[in-house]
Amino acid sequence: QVQLVESGGGLVQPGGSLRLPCAASGSIFRFAVMGWYRQAPGKQRELVATMSTSGRTNLADFVSGRFTISRDYAENTVYLQMNNLKPEDTAVYYCYVVPDYGDGVWGQGTQVTVSS
């Protein structure tokens, strides 16, 4: 059973930075896709960024050069580096992984709050 360990959320001032790691374990297969989604209060969950095994990325428009996604393939860990954070980035950020074989798995979520 795939397990995800997310961390890195917290309170940050506008213009600040956070790094969200998500470590995946429990699959004998590689993870075809690893990435992050977010959900703000009263809004639907939306894509932030994902990265495939080949390194292809899928980025939301609002990322706009502020966020970077990367993967440590040996450690099955995906990182979301978020810079120049804005209040509208406040949301619960969810890690999402898809094994080569099997269904996608969601993490528990980590709160990111951008406020002065």
C-alpha positions in Angstrom: 0.0 0.0 0.0 1.4 3.3 -1.1 2.1 5.8 1.8 2.9 9.5 1.4 4.6 11.7 3.9 4.1 15.4 3.3 5.8 18.2 5.2 6.9 21.8 4.8 3.7 23.7 5.1 3.2 26.6 7.4 2.7 30.3 7.8 4.8 32.6 5.6 4.6 36.3 4.7 3.8 37.5 1.2 6.9 37.3 -0.9 8.3 34.5 1.2 9.2 30.9 0.2 8.4 27.4 1.3 9.5 24.0 0.1 7.1 21.1 0.2 8.6 17.6 0.1 6.5 14.4 -0.3 8.1 11.0 0.2 6.3 8.0 -1.3 6.8 4.4 -0.2 5.1 1.0 -0.3 5.0 0.4 -4.0 7.2 -2.2 -5.8 6.6 -0.1 -9.0 8.0 3.2 -10.0 5.8 6.3 -9.6 4.8 7.3 -13.1 3.7 10.7 -11.9 4.3 12.6 -8.7 3.1 16.1 -7.9 1.0 18.6 -6.0 -2.5 19.9 -6.1 -4.1 22.4 -3.8 -7.5 23.3 -2.4 -8.4 26.7 -1.0 -11.5 27.2 1.2 -14.7 27.1 -0.8 -12.9 26.2 -4.0 -12.3 23.0 -6.0 -9.0 21.1 -5.8 -6.7 22.2 -8.6 -3.5 21.2 -10.2 -0.3 22.9 -9.1 2.4 20.9 -10.7 3.3 17.3 -11.6 6.3 15.6 -13.0 6.5 12.3 -14.8 9.2 9.7 -14.7 10.7 11.1 -17.9 10.9 14.6 -16.3 8.0 16.1 -18.2 6.2 18.7 -16.1 2.6 19.9 -16.1 2.3 23.3 -14.4 -0.7 25.4 -13.6 -0.7 28.8 -15.2 -0.6 30.6 -11.8 2.8 29.0 -11.1 4.1 31.6 -13.5 7.8 30.9 -12.8 7.3 31.2 -9.0 7.1 27.5 -8.3 9.5 24.7 -9.3 8.8 21.0 -9.1 11.6 18.4 -8.9 12.0 14.7 -8.0 14.5 12.6 -6.3 13.9 9.3 -8.1 16.1 7.3 -5.8 14.2 8.4 -2.8 10.8 8.5 -4.4 10.4 12.1 -3.3 8.8 15.0 -5.0 9.6 18.6 -4.0 7.6 21.8 -4.7 9.7 24.9 -4.2 7.4 27.9 -3.9 8.8 31.4 -4.1 7.3 34.8 -4.1 4.2 33.5 -2.4 1.0 35.5 -2.5 -2.0 35.5 -0.2 -4.0 33.7 -2.9 -1.6 30.8 -2.7 -3.2 30.0 0.7 -4.6 26.5 0.6 -4.2 22.9 1.7 -1.5 21.4 -0.6 -2.0 17.7 -1.4 0.7 15.4 -2.7 -0.5 13.1 -5.5 1.3 10.1 -6.9 0.4 7.5 -9.6 2.3 4.2 -9.6 3.3 2.6 -12.9 0.6 0.1 -12.1 -2.4 1.0 -9.9 -4.5 3.9 -8.9 -3.4 7.3 -7.9 -2.9 8.1 -4.2 -3.5 11.3 -2.4 -1.6 12.5 0.7 -3.3 13.9 3.8 -2.5 17.5 2.8 -0.4 20.2 4.4 -1.6 23.7 5.1 0.1 26.7 3.5 -0.9 30.1 4.7 0.4 33.3 3.2 -0.4 36.3 5.4 1.3 39.3 6.9 
